[in-house]
Amino acid sequence: MNKIQTTLKLNFYLIITLLILRLTAHGQIDSSVWAQKPEISYSGYVDIFYAYDFNQPKTNYRQPFLYNHNRQNEFNLNLGLIRVSAKHLKYRANIAMQAGTYVMDNYASEQSALQYIYEGNAGISLNKKNNLWIDAGIFASHIGFESAISKDSWTLTRSLLAENSPYYLSGAKLTYNPNEQWELAALVCNGWQRINKVYGNSLPAFCTQIKYIKGDRLSFNWSTFIGTVDPDTTRRLRYFNNVYIQSQLTKKFGFIAGFDIGGQQIKKGNADYYIWFSPVIIIRYMWKDKWSSAMRAEYYQDKDGVIIVTGTPNGFKTNGLSLNLDYSPVKNIAWRIEGRWFNSTDKIFLRQDKNVNDNFSIVSSIAISF
């Protein structure tokens, strides 16, 4: 066993030991607090979309590297979910069931009985201040500023870096909030966007998150992942970093700047790594109380096909631009339309029967949360 694997396992055992010690101290709290009834809430979300790809693919499936709003010339459900949540001073739980094309595309590798679980987790407070929590189960990934809930994002479609990094994880998460501005988290999970571990893999993945939030004006996030997507026999370690800053400079104008970079061993025990990276910047302008626009510029380079396989000489080296117009009459409703253009070094896009370098599409969506 090499030094990295040994260090990972030592960190894991250290986390477990600290949790046991914390739980032992936590047991001294007055049991009457635990006996109080939790607050039960119900919520839901529906995202109906239509997309038209001007390359006119012959099938209704648009791009293999997109997992949201990825159907051609048809009305469809991107994501629909129903959630039940329990909230207590000392514990919490969530269960949410999902359906839609996002589920079909993004959960294809999961067992059929688990594909329709958006989240299923439970957590307990570990101290009297209730600022240290342990949660376990299936939950949203700690990576990135975009989720599968398109209504909560500045752009209708997800950025290339969001589409090709984990949307969800399965494992345990330790979260500490020393004050209202800082959040620190450590995770042990089953792998890179996995509910079940890869067959034959005995190594869990280890993740961290540091988040700083200053009111509604500024947030900074740094998330990491260390793990593997292989069984033990061919294990290649994967290291990944996500960094972003989000700022609301004025009441009308804000921006997000993000950067992903990852490295994966070329083969087991090798000191050489394949590298991929992706920068993105999004600028949003609030025209009126109900209208807004966002423009996104992005680039994704994965020349060795670690995440996006093309089978072409230069791999996936793609620029992207998008512009969307949003109408939100109330906070829980959004109608959006977006134009999106890709341009790649290699001819990775198909325009009818011809390979081309570029792709343009228009997507529209009505999303409602309740």
C-alpha positions in Angstrom: 0.0 0.0 0.0 1.5 3.4 -1.0 1.8 6.4 1.2 -1.2 8.2 -0.2 -3.5 5.3 0.4 -2.2 5.0 4.0 -2.7 8.7 4.6 -6.3 8.5 3.3 -7.1 5.6 5.6 -5.5 7.3 8.6 -7.6 10.4 8.0 -10.7 8.3 7.8 -10.0 6.6 11.1 -9.2 9.9 12.7 -12.6 11.3 11.6 -14.4 8.3 13.0 -12.6 8.6 16.3 -13.4 12.3 16.6 -17.0 11.6 15.9 -17.2 8.9 18.6 -15.7 11.3 21.1 -18.0 14.1 20.2 -21.1 11.8 20.3 -20.1 10.6 23.8 -20.0 14.2 25.1 -23.2 15.0 23.2 -25.1 12.3 25.2 -25.0 14.5 28.3 -27.5 17.0 26.8 -31.0 17.2 28.4 -33.1 14.5 26.9 -36.2 16.8 27.0 -34.7 18.8 24.0 -34.6 15.6 21.9 -38.2 14.7 22.8 -39.6 17.8 21.2 -41.4 17.1 17.9 -39.7 18.0 14.6 -41.1 20.4 12.1 -42.3 18.5 9.0 -42.4 20.2 5.6 -43.3 19.2 2.1 -42.0 20.7 -1.1 -41.8 20.0 -4.8 -40.3 21.2 -8.1 -41.2 20.8 -11.8 -39.0 21.9 -14.7 -40.6 21.5 -18.2 -38.5 22.4 -21.2 -38.2 22.5 -24.9 -34.9 22.6 -26.8 -34.1 23.0 -30.5 -30.6 22.1 -31.7 -29.8 23.8 -35.1 -27.4 21.0 -36.0 -30.6 18.9 -36.2 -29.4 15.6 -34.8 -31.3 12.6 -36.2 -32.2 11.3 -32.7 -33.9 13.2 -29.9 -30.7 13.0 -27.8 -28.5 16.1 -28.2 -25.0 15.9 -26.6 -23.3 13.1 -24.6 -21.6 15.6 -22.3 -24.9 17.3 -21.2 -27.2 15.9 -18.6 -29.9 18.6 -18.3 -32.3 19.8 -20.9 -30.8 17.3 -23.3 -33.5 16.4 -25.8 -34.1 17.7 -29.3 -37.3 19.3 -30.7 -39.6 17.9 -28.0 -41.4 19.1 -24.9 -40.2 17.1 -21.9 -39.7 17.0 -18.1 -36.1 17.8 -17.2 -36.7 17.3 -13.4 -39.6 16.8 -11.2 -39.3 16.0 -7.5 -41.2 15.7 -4.3 -39.5 16.2 -1.0 -40.4 15.5 2.7 -38.2 17.1 5.3 -38.0 16.9 9.1 -36.3 19.7 11.0 -35.4 19.6 14.7 -33.1 21.5 16.9 -30.9 18.4 17.3 -31.6 16.3 14.1 -32.8 16.6 10.6 -33.8 14.3 7.7 -34.8 14.6 4.0 -36.2 12.2 1.4 -36.9 13.3 -2.1 -38.0 11.3 -5.2 -37.3 12.4 -8.7 -38.1 11.7 -12.3 -37.2 13.3 -15.7 -34.7 13.2 -18.5 -32.0 14.5 -16.1 -32.5 11.3 -14.1 -32.4 9.1 -17.2 -29.1 10.6 -18.3 -27.3 11.3 -15.0 -28.2 8.2 -13.0 -27.8 5.6 -15.8 -25.0 3.8 -14.0 -27.0 3.4 -10.7 -29.2 0.5 -9.8 -32.8 1.0 -11.0 -34.2 1.0 -7.5 -31.9 4.0 -6.5 -32.1 6.1 -9.7 -35.2 7.9 -8.5 -33.8 9.1 -5.2 -32.8 12.7 -5.4 -31.8 12.7 -1.8 -32.2 10.6 1.3 -30.2 11.6 4.3 -30.4 12.1 8.0 -28.2 14.1 10.4 -27.7 14.9 14.1 -26.2 17.8 16.0 -23.0 17.0 17.8 -22.7 19.9 20.2 -24.7 22.3 22.4 -24.3 25.2 20.0 -25.7 23.1 17.1 -23.0 24.3 14.8 -21.4 20.9 14.3 -23.4 18.2 12.4 -22.9 14.8 11.0 -25.2 13.8 8.1 -25.2 10.5 6.2 -27.0 9.2 3.1 -27.5 10.5 -0.4 -27.2 14.3 -0.8 -26.3 17.0 -3.2 -22.6 17.4 -4.1 -20.5 20.0 -2.3 -18.9 20.8 -5.6 -19.8 23.8 -7.7 -22.3 26.7 -7.7 -25.0 25.0 -9.8 -27.3 22.1 -9.0 -29.9 20.2 -10.9 -32.5 22.8 -9.8 -32.2 25.1 -12.7 -34.5 27.8 -11.2 -31.9 28.5 -8.5 -29.1 29.0 -11.1 -28.3 32.2 -13.0 -28.4 30.4 -16.3 -31.0 28.1 -17.6 -28.6 25.3 -18.7 -25.7 24.1 -16.6 -22.1 25.1 -17.2 -19.8 22.5 -18.8 -17.9 22.2 -15.5 -21.1 21.5 -13.6 -22.4 19.0 -16.1 -19.1 17.0 -15.8 -18.5 17.0 -12.1 -20.7 15.3 -9.4 -24.2 16.4 -8.9 -24.7 14.0 -6.0 -22.7 11.9 -3.5 -23.4 9.1 -1.1 -21.6 8.9 2.2 -21.1 10.9 5.5 -20.6 14.6 5.9 -19.2 16.5 8.9 -20.2 20.2 8.8 -18.9 22.9 11.2 -20.1 26.6 11.2 -17.9 28.5 13.6 -20.0 31.6 12.8 -22.6 32.9 10.3 -19.9 33.6 7.6 -17.8 30.4 7.6 -18.7 26.8 6.8 -16.2 23.9 6.9 -17.0 20.4 5.8 -15.3 17.0 5.5 -16.8 14.1 3.6 -16.3 10.4 3.2 -18.2 9.0 0.3 -18.6 6.1 -2.1 -16.9 7.7 -5.0 -17.2 10.2 -7.9 -21.0 10.7 -8.2 -21.8 7.2 -7.0 -24.6 5.8 -4.8 -23.1 2.3 -4.9 -19.3 2.0 -4.9 -17.5 0.7 -8.0 -17.5 -3.1 -7.9 -14.1 -4.3 -6.5 -13.1 -0.9 -5.1 -12.3 -0.9 -1.3 -11.1 2.7 -1.1 -13.6 5.4 -0.1 -13.3 8.9 -1.5 -12.4 11.9 0.8 -13.6 15.4 0.2 -13.4 18.8 1.8 -15.2 22.2 1.5 -14.4 25.7 2.8 -17.2 28.3 2.2 -17.3 32.0 3.1 -20.5 33.9 2.8 -20.9 37.6 3.5 -24.6 38.3 3.5 -26.1 38.5 0.0 -23.1 40.3 -1.5 -20.2 37.8 -1.6 -19.5 34.1 -1.3 -16.3 32.1 -1.8 -16.0 28.4 -2.1 -13.2 25.8 -2.4 -14.2 22.1 -2.7 -11.9 19.1 -3.2 -12.2 15.4 -4.1 -9.7 12.6 -3.7 -10.7 9.1 -4.7 -10.9 6.7 -7.6 -13.3 5.5 -10.2 -11.6 2.1 -10.6 -11.5 -1.3 -8.8 -8.5 -2.0 -6.7 -6.8 -4.0 -9.4 -6.4 -1.0 -11.7 -6.8 1.8 -9.2 -5.9 5.3 -10.5 -6.2 8.1 -8.0 -8.2 11.2 -9.0 -7.6 14.6 -7.5 -10.0 17.4 -8.1 -10.4 21.1 -7.1 -13.3 23.4 -7.6 -13.0 27.1 -6.7 -15.5 29.9 -7.3 -16.4 33.4 -6.2 -19.9 34.9 -6.5 -20.5 38.6 -5.9 -23.5 40.9 -6.1 -21.7 44.2 -6.9 -24.8 46.3 -7.0 -28.6 45.6 -6.7 -28.7 45.0 -10.5 -25.3 43.6 -11.4 -23.5 40.5 -10.2 -20.9 37.9 -11.4 -19.7 34.4 -10.8 -16.2 33.3 -11.6 -15.3 29.6 -11.3 -12.5 27.2 -12.1 -12.2 23.4 -12.0 -9.0 21.4 -12.3 -8.5 17.7 -11.9 -5.7 15.2 -12.3 -5.9 11.4 -12.7 -3.1 8.9 -12.7 -2.4 7.5 -16.2 -2.2 4.0 -14.7 -1.9 2.4 -11.2 1.2 3.4 -9.4 2.3 5.9 -12.1 3.6 9.3 -11.1 2.2 10.9 -14.4 -1.3 12.4 -14.5 -3.9 13.3 -17.1 -5.1 16.9 -16.4 -8.4 18.5 -17.3 -9.6 22.0 -16.4 -12.5 24.4 -17.0 -12.8 28.2 -16.3 -16.2 29.9 -16.4 -17.6 33.4 -15.8 -21.2 34.4 -15.6 -22.5 38.0 -15.6 -26.1 38.7 -14.6 -28.1 41.9 -14.9 -31.5 42.6 -13.3 -33.5 44.7 -15.7 -36.5 45.1 -13.5 -37.9 43.3 -10.5 -39.3 40.5 -12.7 -36.8 40.4 -15.6 -33.1 39.5 -15.7 -30.4 38.3 -18.2 -27.2 36.4 -17.8 -24.3 35.9 -20.1 -21.8 33.0 -19.7 -18.4 32.5 -21.2 -16.7 29.1 -20.6 -14.0 26.8 -21.7 -13.4 23.1 -21.0 -10.2 21.1 -21.9 -10.0 17.4 -21.5 -7.5 16.4 -24.2 -7.0 12.9 -22.7 -10.7 12.0 -22.4 -10.7 11.5 -18.6 -14.2 12.9 -18.3 -15.4 13.6 -21.8 -14.4 11.1 -24.5 -14.3 12.2 -28.1 -11.9 9.8 -29.8 -10.4 12.8 -31.8 -6.7 13.9 -31.9 -7.1 16.9 -29.6 -9.8 15.5 -27.3 -12.4 17.8 -25.9 -11.3 21.4 -26.2 -14.5 23.5 -26.3 -15.5 27.1 -25.9 -19.0 28.1 -25.0 -21.1 31.2 -24.9 -24.7 31.6 -23.8 -27.2 34.3 -23.2 -30.5 33.9 -21.4 -33.6 36.0 -20.6 -35.6 35.3 -17.5 -39.1 36.3 -16.3 -39.9 35.6 -12.7 -43.3 37.1 -11.6 -42.8 35.6 -8.1 -39.9 34.0 -6.4 -41.0 30.4 -7.0 -41.8 30.7 -10.7 -39.4 31.2 -13.6 -39.9 31.2 -17.4 -36.6 31.3 -19.2 -35.1 31.2 -22.7 -31.5 30.7 -23.6 -29.3 30.6 -26.7 -26.1 28.5 -26.4 -23.2 28.2 -28.8 -20.2 25.7 -28.6 -17.1 25.7 -30.7 -14.5 22.9 -30.5 -11.0 22.5 -31.8 -11.9 19.1 -33.3 -15.1 18.3 -35.3 -16.9 16.6 -32.4 -20.4 17.8 -33.3 -22.7 16.2 -35.8 -24.7 18.3 -38.2 -27.0 15.8 -39.8 -24.4 13.4 -41.4 -21.4 15.8 -41.3 -18.9 16.4 -38.5 -18.5 20.1 -37.6 -16.7 22.2 -35.0 -19.7 24.2 -33.7 -23.2 23.8 -32.3 -26.0 26.2 -31.6 -29.2 25.6 -29.7 -32.1 27.4 -28.0 -33.7 26.1 -24.8 -36.8 27.3 -23.0 -38.1 26.2 -19.6 -40.9 26.8 -17.2 -39.9 25.9 -13.7 -42.0 26.0 -10.5 -41.2 25.2 -7.0 -43.9 24.7 -4.3 
